[in-house]
């Protein structure tokens, strides 16, 4: 009984750790998407400082790119993952009407 427990326990711990890390990555991606969409709306209203502030509060450390195409402004945000998945890059983009049109 103890041999089976000694073999199974590390596997169970590894699976649980991986699940928690995956939840953290999905949460980070959701926060990044929310930050990009909110920042795009702020930049579209002409308040780029508020857009960058939102990104810093919701997704700290994210690299930001603002792109305007016609009547649309898009904000792309990217940053690394956390925990065991730190090598995974997370990217999100949000677009809104430029100038409130």
Secondary structure, 3 states (H helix, E strand, C coil): CHHHHHHHHHHHHHHHHHHHHHHHHHHHHHHHHHHHHHHHHHHHCCCHHHHHHHHHHHCCCCEEEEEEECCEEEEEEEEECCHHHCCCEEEEEEEEEHHHC
